[in-house]
Amino acid sequence: MSSKEEIRKWIWQHKNYPKFSYDKGKLSTLISEIEYLRGVLDGYSKLFNKDDIRKIEIDRLTDEAIHTSLIEGEVFKRESVRSSLKKRLDKEFDARSDKYATASTDSLIEILLDCSLNKNPLTLERLHGWHNCLFEHSYSKLHKINVATFRKNDDMEVISGAIGHERVHYLAPPSDKIDEDIKSLLLYCSTEYENIYIKSAIAHLWFVIIHPYEDGNGRIARAITDYILTRGTTFTQFKLYSISTAINSDRKGYYDILDKTTNLFKNREFNITSWIEWHLITLRNAMQSGLKSIEYLVQKAKFWDKYREYALNERQIKVINKILDIGSENFEGGISTKKYISLTKVSKATAVRDISQLVEFGCIEQMEGSSGRNTRYKLQMATKKDGSEIYF
């Protein structure tokens, strides 16, 4: 082994890059599970009218915008993102009276909408357009950066740690390699006939490896993932799940697997199967979560079909909708007088009266094993043949 070969540390220095090696057979079970989940999601989408589907799509796009930013430590208010989306997607939304949307959320939404609605091949112009949306004011925190153009520096590092104790996780390829590498990536995205789930994982990783911009590479990599996955949607314009939400829930795992994959000291075989597997598991989790959210909407509709004729007050409706929106199993501890007061800001006497009425109407029932001051209630449930619970 020559001295030059001995110091090869990063994946782009491997002689076979960018002809990535992976074991497709090891991924077949995960792909089958994902295809099944996508089929279920597509089936559920037929149950809703266009307005209801649009509300679901807005919720998932909102999640995507918030969480792709959170992964990078940038926080957006949910009402700001929703307002930016509604301006573009809700024909009934009064944008002139809106007080929540910001220039930053408007720009981020432009990226997500372009990923989903623009089915044309991915081009260099589109990548630069996305980057411009992220950094319209040419600044990343304190630092002025070049926007909508590739970096010129050769020492682009991914680091973490306190000042004086930094740890280098990755060194990107020299700037003179970027143009050729991006050209190959864009050609791959437009012409490769690989399974779209594997393809989205490879494109994501490949863009992160190139790291062509001074900042924003992670968000654009996830946008490319969205672009590829959205081309596989069937019955809706947008995905009914958010992969960035799933990634953000395992952010440490995300950075760890990227670290292990891009470092040749840790990935001597130049094999990206583990990265694709992690990506597919995360995608499966995202679809499962999206499916749960849709099931909650179905359950909510069924519940109110049964109880819409009852004279419930605004407080009671608010509490029940809170539970239905997140799912009864996620409303820890059930309904208590204290929790009811916290949610509705009423007196104890009013809370007790409201809860008693809900019990009388059959909307809620006392939880087994609770009594006295510790009495808890849950929504009245029905049971499927398999023993699982559903709302009436």
Kinemage of the C-alpha trace (Angstrom):
@kinemage 1
@onewidth
@group {chain A} dominant
@subgroup {mainchain}
@vectorlist {calphas} color= white
{ca met a 1} P 0.000 0.000 0.000
{ca ser a 2} L 1.436 3.394 -0.976
{ca ser a 3} L 1.669 6.346 1.404
{ca lys a 4} L -0.992 8.108 -0.656
{ca glu a 5} L -3.431 5.240 -0.155
{ca glu a 6} L -2.673 5.092 3.561
{ca ile a 7} L -3.994 8.605 4.190
{ca arg a 8} L -7.256 8.133 2.329
{ca lys a 9} L -9.838 8.806 4.998
{ca trp a 10} L -12.967 10.095 3.264
{ca ile a 11} L -15.402 8.237 1.050
{ca trp a 12} L -14.831 10.495 -1.972
{ca gln a 13} L -11.148 9.491 -1.924
{ca his a 14} L -11.967 5.831 -2.625
{ca lys a 15} L -10.950 4.620 -6.076
{ca asn a 16} L -14.509 3.422 -6.840
{ca tyr a 17} L -16.307 6.643 -5.842
{ca pro a 18} L -19.015 7.447 -6.833
{ca lys a 19} L -19.903 3.899 -7.881
{ca phe a 20} L -21.383 3.028 -4.500
{ca ser a 21} L -21.503 -0.565 -3.303
{ca tyr a 22} L -24.559 -1.931 -1.495
{ca asp a 23} L -26.369 -5.199 -0.905
{ca lys a 24} L -29.829 -4.797 -2.407
{ca gly a 25} L -30.902 -8.259 -1.257
{ca lys a 26} L -30.474 -7.234 2.373
{ca leu a 27} L -32.929 -4.386 1.791
{ca ser a 28} L -35.744 -6.340 0.128
{ca thr a 29} L -37.834 -6.916 3.277
{ca leu a 30} L -37.744 -3.238 4.226
{ca ile a 31} L -38.686 -2.201 0.699
{ca ser a 32} L -41.668 -4.592 0.758
{ca glu a 33} L -42.829 -3.131 4.079
{ca ile a 34} L -42.529 0.408 2.727
{ca glu a 35} L -44.423 -0.474 -0.461
{ca tyr a 36} L -47.201 -1.968 1.661
{ca leu a 37} L -47.412 1.158 3.831
{ca arg a 38} L -47.490 3.404 0.789
{ca gly a 39} L -50.340 1.321 -0.591
{ca val a 40} L -52.271 1.721 2.655
{ca leu a 41} L -51.641 5.484 2.627
{ca asp a 42} L -52.845 5.692 -0.962
{ca gly a 43} L -55.926 3.694 -0.013
{ca tyr a 44} L -56.719 5.974 2.906
{ca ser a 45} L -56.365 9.009 0.670
{ca lys a 46} L -59.414 7.808 -1.314
{ca leu a 47} L -61.575 8.078 1.810
{ca phe a 48} L -61.292 11.863 1.966
{ca asn a 49} L -62.578 14.657 -0.227
{ca lys a 50} L -60.157 17.124 -1.788
{ca asp a 51} L -60.474 19.677 1.015
{ca asp a 52} L -59.768 17.108 3.716
{ca ile a 53} L -56.782 15.709 1.805
{ca arg a 54} L -55.432 19.232 1.386
{ca lys a 55} L -55.601 19.756 5.176
{ca ile a 56} L -53.651 16.526 5.723
{ca glu a 57} L -51.093 17.566 3.125
{ca ile a 58} L -50.663 20.969 4.765
{ca asp a 59} L -50.108 19.305 8.149
{ca arg a 60} L -47.431 16.981 6.748
{ca leu a 61} L -45.724 19.751 4.780
{ca thr a 62} L -45.732 21.860 7.941
{ca asp a 63} L -44.055 19.007 9.805
{ca glu a 64} L -41.491 18.647 7.024
{ca ala a 65} L -40.605 22.352 7.044
{ca ile a 66} L -40.331 22.573 10.816
{ca his a 67} L -38.267 19.427 11.287
{ca thr a 68} L -35.839 19.790 8.385
{ca ser a 69} L -34.968 23.134 9.994
{ca leu a 70} L -34.844 21.737 13.532
{ca ile a 71} L -32.261 19.157 12.445
{ca glu a 72} L -29.969 22.113 11.733
{ca gly a 73} L -30.951 23.923 14.946
{ca glu a 74} L -33.256 26.470 13.280
{ca val a 75} L -36.664 26.935 14.909
{ca phe a 76} L -39.775 28.079 13.060
{ca lys a 77} L -43.154 28.694 14.693
{ca arg a 78} L -45.813 26.290 13.495
{ca glu a 79} L -48.371 29.026 12.850
{ca ser a 80} L -45.861 30.858 10.632
{ca val a 81} L -45.194 27.775 8.492
{ca arg a 82} L -48.898 26.935 8.243
{ca ser a 83} L -49.738 30.476 7.150
{ca ser a 84} L -47.051 30.369 4.454
{ca leu a 85} L -48.487 27.078 3.203
{ca lys a 86} L -52.083 28.265 3.306
{ca lys a 87} L -51.180 31.339 1.271
{ca arg a 88} L -50.138 28.999 -1.526
{ca leu a 89} L -52.545 26.079 -1.125
{ca asp a 90} L -55.779 27.221 0.580
{ca lys a 91} L -58.055 29.150 -1.741
{ca glu a 92} L -60.116 30.368 1.241
{ca phe a 93} L -57.118 31.785 3.129
{ca asp a 94} L -57.041 35.574 3.532
{ca ala a 95} L -53.348 36.316 3.041
{ca arg a 96} L -53.849 40.083 3.400
{ca ser a 97} L -55.000 39.668 6.991
{ca asp a 98} L -52.332 37.122 7.914
{ca lys a 99} L -50.041 38.070 10.823
{ca tyr a 100} L -47.926 34.913 11.092
{ca ala a 101} L -46.139 34.110 7.825
{ca thr a 102} L -42.588 35.419 7.514
{ca ala a 103} L -40.217 35.890 4.594
{ca ser a 104} L -38.159 32.941 5.860
{ca thr a 105} L -41.122 30.559 6.110
{ca asp a 106} L -42.431 31.732 2.716
{ca ser a 107} L -39.071 30.897 1.157
{ca leu a 108} L -38.788 27.512 2.860
{ca ile a 109} L -42.268 26.602 1.643
{ca glu a 110} L -41.248 27.527 -1.915
{ca ile a 111} L -38.613 24.781 -1.746
{ca leu a 112} L -41.044 22.143 -0.461
{ca leu a 113} L -43.682 23.024 -3.041
{ca asp a 114} L -41.142 22.913 -5.852
{ca cys a 115} L -39.950 19.491 -4.647
{ca ser a 116} L -43.509 18.180 -4.718
{ca leu a 117} L -45.157 19.897 -7.676
{ca asn a 118} L -42.320 20.337 -10.168
{ca lys a 119} L -41.818 16.919 -11.743
{ca asn a 120} L -39.246 18.156 -14.240
{ca pro a 121} L -35.698 16.802 -14.018
{ca leu a 122} L -33.564 18.186 -11.219
{ca thr a 123} L -31.204 20.844 -12.557
{ca leu a 124} L -28.370 23.011 -11.328
{ca glu a 125} L -30.635 26.060 -11.617
{ca arg a 126} L -33.180 24.462 -9.265
{ca leu a 127} L -30.516 23.589 -6.692
{ca his a 128} L -29.266 27.170 -6.731
{ca gly a 129} L -32.865 28.398 -6.468
{ca trp a 130} L -33.424 26.279 -3.361
{ca his a 131} L -30.188 27.592 -1.863
{ca asn a 132} L -31.266 31.159 -2.566
{ca cys a 133} L -34.532 30.506 -0.716
{ca leu a 134} L -32.591 29.351 2.347
{ca phe a 135} L -30.196 32.308 2.374
{ca glu a 136} L -31.851 35.240 0.630
{ca his a 137} L -29.960 37.705 2.819
{ca ser a 138} L -26.565 36.072 2.148
{ca tyr a 139} L -25.914 35.337 5.800
{ca ser a 140} L -25.643 32.161 7.839
{ca lys a 141} L -25.814 33.393 11.421
{ca leu a 142} L -22.909 35.888 11.714
{ca his a 143} L -21.178 34.918 8.509
{ca lys a 144} L -21.755 36.249 5.006
{ca ile a 145} L -21.827 33.362 2.538
{ca asn a 146} L -21.974 32.930 -1.208
{ca val a 147} L -25.571 32.222 -2.176
{ca ala a 148} L -26.775 30.189 -5.174
{ca thr a 149} L -23.208 29.331 -6.081
{ca phe a 150} L -20.898 26.535 -5.034
{ca arg a 151} L -18.205 27.023 -2.430
{ca lys a 152} L -14.692 28.018 -3.490
{ca asn a 153} L -12.874 26.826 -0.378
{ca asp a 154} L -11.190 23.419 -0.143
{ca asp a 155} L -11.310 23.085 3.639
{ca met a 156} L -15.043 22.577 4.108
{ca glu a 157} L -15.311 20.601 7.347
{ca val a 158} L -18.237 19.240 9.355
{ca ile a 159} L -17.280 19.819 12.985
{ca ser a 160} L -18.812 19.715 16.454
{ca gly a 161} L -17.699 20.560 19.960
{ca ala a 162} L -16.881 23.630 22.003
{ca ile a 163} L -14.311 26.223 20.880
{ca gly a 164} L -10.856 24.749 21.283
{ca his a 165} L -12.241 21.223 21.487
{ca glu a 166} L -13.662 20.829 17.997
{ca arg a 167} L -13.995 17.391 16.454
{ca val a 168} L -13.815 16.968 12.669
{ca his a 169} L -16.478 14.536 11.463
{ca tyr a 170} L -15.995 15.035 7.748
{ca leu a 171} L -13.856 16.844 5.184
{ca ala a 172} L -15.616 17.585 1.888
{ca pro a 173} L -13.943 17.112 -1.511
{ca pro a 174} L -11.961 19.997 -3.068
{ca ser a 175} L -14.010 22.682 -4.782
{ca asp a 176} L -12.626 21.818 -8.229
{ca lys a 177} L -14.399 18.430 -8.035
{ca ile a 178} L -17.857 19.861 -7.288
{ca asp a 179} L -19.075 20.665 -10.825
{ca glu a 180} L -18.330 17.222 -12.213
{ca asp a 181} L -19.723 15.485 -9.129
{ca ile a 182} L -22.970 17.478 -9.155
{ca lys a 183} L -23.413 16.817 -12.857
{ca ser a 184} L -23.162 13.077 -12.197
{ca leu a 185} L -25.593 13.311 -9.280
{ca leu a 186} L -28.190 15.238 -11.291
{ca leu a 187} L -27.917 12.714 -14.118
{ca tyr a 188} L -28.420 9.912 -11.592
{ca cys a 189} L -31.534 11.593 -10.141
{ca ser a 190} L -33.082 12.039 -13.587
{ca thr a 191} L -32.181 8.807 -15.359
{ca glu a 192} L -31.379 6.038 -12.862
{ca tyr a 193} L -34.079 3.341 -12.687
{ca glu a 194} L -33.195 2.121 -9.207
{ca asn a 195} L -35.983 1.597 -6.664
{ca ile a 196} L -37.069 5.114 -5.594
{ca tyr a 197} L -36.536 4.416 -1.873
{ca ile a 198} L -32.972 3.236 -2.427
{ca lys a 199} L -32.471 6.009 -4.959
{ca ser a 200} L -33.587 8.668 -2.475
{ca ala a 201} L -31.142 7.317 0.113
{ca ile a 202} L -28.218 7.318 -2.336
{ca ala a 203} L -28.991 10.809 -3.665
{ca his a 204} L -29.243 12.140 -0.108
{ca leu a 205} L -25.892 10.644 0.866
{ca trp a 206} L -24.192 11.655 -2.368
{ca phe a 207} L -25.170 15.317 -1.981
{ca val a 208} L -23.986 15.331 1.642
{ca ile a 209} L -20.660 13.854 0.480
{ca ile a 210} L -20.196 16.577 -2.157
{ca his a 211} L -21.191 19.313 0.329
{ca pro a 212} L -21.211 21.868 -2.497
{ca tyr a 213} L -22.502 24.898 -0.585
{ca glu a 214} L -21.027 26.901 2.264
{ca asp a 215} L -24.153 26.136 4.319
{ca gly a 216} L -27.555 24.497 3.890
{ca asn a 217} L -26.277 21.199 2.481
{ca gly a 218} L -28.310 19.035 4.871
{ca arg a 219} L -31.590 20.799 4.117
{ca ile a 220} L -31.034 20.601 0.366
{ca ala a 221} L -30.056 16.915 0.649
{ca arg a 222} L -33.396 16.279 2.380
{ca ala a 223} L -35.162 18.350 -0.282
{ca ile a 224} L -33.651 16.084 -2.940
{ca thr a 225} L -34.936 13.094 -0.963
{ca asp a 226} L -38.411 14.664 -0.935
{ca tyr a 227} L -38.216 15.381 -4.665
{ca ile a 228} L -37.450 11.748 -5.471
{ca leu a 229} L -40.016 10.304 -3.060
{ca thr a 230} L -42.794 12.648 -4.180
{ca arg a 231} L -42.412 11.410 -7.748
{ca gly a 232} L -43.650 8.079 -6.385
{ca thr a 233} L -46.928 9.437 -4.978
{ca thr a 234} L -50.071 8.117 -6.626
{ca phe a 235} L -53.316 9.675 -5.465
{ca thr a 236} L -52.158 12.971 -3.929
{ca gln a 237} L -49.915 15.848 -4.965
{ca phe a 238} L -47.874 15.638 -1.766
{ca lys a 239} L -46.533 12.914 0.464
{ca leu a 240} L -48.812 12.057 3.381
{ca tyr a 241} L -45.822 11.610 5.682
{ca ser a 242} L -42.770 13.623 6.742
{ca ile a 243} L -39.359 11.973 6.572
{ca ser a 244} L -37.595 14.957 8.181
{ca thr a 245} L -39.790 14.497 11.262
{ca ala a 246} L -38.617 10.886 11.520
{ca ile a 247} L -34.983 11.892 10.958
{ca asn a 248} L -35.217 14.591 13.621
{ca ser a 249} L -36.562 12.067 16.134
{ca asp a 250} L -33.268 10.163 15.719
{ca arg a 251} L -30.961 13.061 14.953
{ca lys a 252} L -28.003 11.452 16.734
{ca gly a 253} L -28.511 8.257 14.749
{ca tyr a 254} L -28.651 10.327 11.552
{ca tyr a 255} L -25.299 11.986 12.161
{ca asp a 256} L -23.733 8.776 13.490
{ca ile a 257} L -24.609 6.742 10.387
{ca leu a 258} L -23.393 9.533 8.087
{ca asp a 259} L -20.154 9.640 10.072
{ca lys a 260} L -19.673 5.867 9.826
{ca thr a 261} L -20.509 5.794 6.120
{ca thr a 262} L -18.377 8.706 4.920
{ca asn a 263} L -15.260 7.832 6.953
{ca leu a 264} L -13.160 5.140 5.262
{ca phe a 265} L -11.465 4.293 8.564
{ca lys a 266} L -14.932 3.161 9.705
{ca asn a 267} L -16.184 1.994 6.315
{ca arg a 268} L -13.160 0.255 4.796
{ca glu a 269} L -15.364 -1.862 2.500
{ca phe a 270} L -16.764 1.252 0.791
{ca asn a 271} L -20.240 -0.184 1.349
{ca ile a 272} L -23.285 2.030 1.966
{ca thr a 273} L -25.813 -0.710 2.793
{ca ser a 274} L -25.994 0.369 6.447
{ca trp a 275} L -26.809 3.947 5.429
{ca ile a 276} L -29.544 2.836 3.023
{ca glu a 277} L -30.940 0.489 5.674
{ca trp a 278} L -31.059 3.307 8.234
{ca his a 279} L -32.715 5.560 5.668
{ca leu a 280} L -35.336 2.931 4.798
{ca ile a 281} L -36.118 2.239 8.462
{ca thr a 282} L -36.563 5.975 8.995
{ca leu a 283} L -38.784 6.184 5.920
{ca arg a 284} L -40.867 3.261 7.196
{ca asn a 285} L -41.216 5.016 10.566
{ca ala a 286} L -42.296 8.214 8.804
{ca met a 287} L -44.979 6.342 6.831
{ca gln a 288} L -46.223 4.582 9.961
{ca ser a 289} L -46.490 7.926 11.726
{ca gly a 290} L -48.298 9.446 8.747
{ca leu a 291} L -50.678 6.515 8.716
{ca lys a 292} L -51.379 6.992 12.426
{ca ser a 293} L -52.224 10.654 11.836
{ca ile a 294} L -54.703 9.724 9.127
{ca glu a 295} L -56.235 7.035 11.331
{ca tyr a 296} L -56.752 9.660 14.027
{ca leu a 297} L -58.655 11.787 11.520
{ca val a 298} L -60.844 8.832 10.580
{ca gln a 299} L -61.475 8.086 14.247
{ca lys a 300} L -62.248 11.742 14.900
{ca ala a 301} L -64.826 11.778 12.104
{ca lys a 302} L -66.451 8.605 13.439
{ca phe a 303} L -66.549 9.987 16.969
{ca trp a 304} L -68.278 13.198 15.969
{ca asp a 305} L -70.677 11.323 13.688
{ca lys a 306} L -71.930 9.658 16.854
{ca tyr a 307} L -71.902 12.682 19.176
{ca arg a 308} L -72.568 15.649 16.905
{ca glu a 309} L -76.196 15.899 18.084
{ca tyr a 310} L -75.182 16.290 21.734
{ca ala a 311} L -75.109 19.838 23.126
{ca leu a 312} L -71.426 19.941 24.078
{ca asn a 313} L -69.930 23.293 25.004
{ca glu a 314} L -66.756 24.762 23.500
{ca arg a 315} L -64.629 23.587 26.414
{ca gln a 316} L -65.741 19.981 26.095
{ca ile a 317} L -65.234 20.017 22.341
{ca lys a 318} L -61.748 21.506 22.768
{ca val a 319} L -60.619 18.792 25.194
{ca ile a 320} L -62.066 15.946 23.132
{ca asn a 321} L -60.508 17.284 19.920
{ca lys a 322} L -57.170 17.603 21.703
{ca ile a 323} L -57.296 13.890 22.500
{ca leu a 324} L -58.580 12.870 19.075
{ca asp a 325} L -55.899 14.884 17.285
{ca ile a 326} L -52.999 13.147 19.026
{ca gly a 327} L -54.639 9.779 19.631
{ca ser a 328} L -56.016 8.511 22.916
{ca glu a 329} L -52.977 6.290 23.505
{ca asn a 330} L -50.756 9.387 23.387
{ca phe a 331} L -52.850 11.364 25.879
{ca glu a 332} L -50.955 10.118 28.909
{ca gly a 333} L -52.847 9.655 32.148
{ca gly a 334} L -56.280 10.198 30.647
{ca ile a 335} L -58.610 13.064 31.495
{ca ser a 336} L -58.498 14.301 35.083
{ca thr a 337} L -60.106 17.313 36.715
{ca lys a 338} L -56.684 18.948 37.057
{ca lys a 339} L -55.806 18.338 33.412
{ca tyr a 340} L -59.214 19.568 32.262
{ca ile a 341} L -58.699 22.800 34.229
{ca ser a 342} L -55.254 23.221 32.679
{ca leu a 343} L -56.606 22.839 29.141
{ca thr a 344} L -59.708 25.008 29.529
{ca lys a 345} L -58.712 27.546 32.238
{ca val a 346} L -61.972 27.101 34.181
{ca ser a 347} L -62.784 26.652 37.862
{ca lys a 348} L -62.762 23.238 39.507
{ca ala a 349} L -66.549 23.299 39.871
{ca thr a 350} L -66.998 23.963 36.148
{ca ala a 351} L -64.492 21.261 35.237
{ca val a 352} L -66.269 18.681 37.443
{ca arg a 353} L -69.619 19.635 35.901
{ca asp a 354} L -68.280 19.393 32.338
{ca ile a 355} L -66.677 16.004 32.976
{ca ser a 356} L -69.818 14.626 34.634
{ca gln a 357} L -71.852 15.664 31.611
{ca leu a 358} L -69.414 13.977 29.242
{ca val a 359} L -69.764 10.773 31.278
{ca glu a 360} L -73.551 11.096 31.197
{ca phe a 361} L -73.541 11.517 27.397
{ca gly a 362} L -71.274 8.490 27.046
{ca cys a 363} L -68.427 10.459 25.449
{ca ile a 364} L -65.958 9.375 28.131
{ca glu a 365} L -65.744 6.582 30.668
{ca gln a 366} L -63.873 6.093 33.913
{ca met a 367} L -60.522 4.349 33.557
{ca glu a 368} L -60.202 1.033 35.317
{ca gly a 369} L -58.378 1.254 38.633
{ca ser a 370} L -58.869 4.997 39.125
{ca ser a 371} L -61.073 6.473 41.844
{ca gly a 372} L -61.497 9.371 44.251
{ca arg a 373} L -59.116 12.291 43.678
{ca asn a 374} L -57.173 10.170 41.230
{ca thr a 375} L -60.135 9.432 38.985
{ca arg a 376} L -59.202 9.435 35.318
{ca tyr a 377} L -61.351 9.173 32.213
{ca lys a 378} L -60.814 8.058 28.646
{ca leu a 379} L -62.823 8.466 25.481
{ca gln a 380} L -65.531 5.869 25.018
{ca met a 381} L -64.071 3.224 22.760
{ca ala a 382} L -65.217 0.309 20.653
{ca thr a 383} L -63.174 -2.833 20.015
{ca lys a 384} L -62.209 -4.459 16.736
{ca lys a 385} L -62.295 -8.224 16.275
{ca asp a 386} L -58.537 -8.339 16.844
{ca gly a 387} L -58.955 -6.699 20.259
{ca ser a 388} L -57.560 -3.290 19.334
{ca glu a 389} L -59.546 -0.188 20.223
{ca ile a 390} L -61.205 2.247 17.874
{ca tyr a 391} L -63.377 5.296 18.433
{ca phe a 392} L -67.109 4.971 17.901
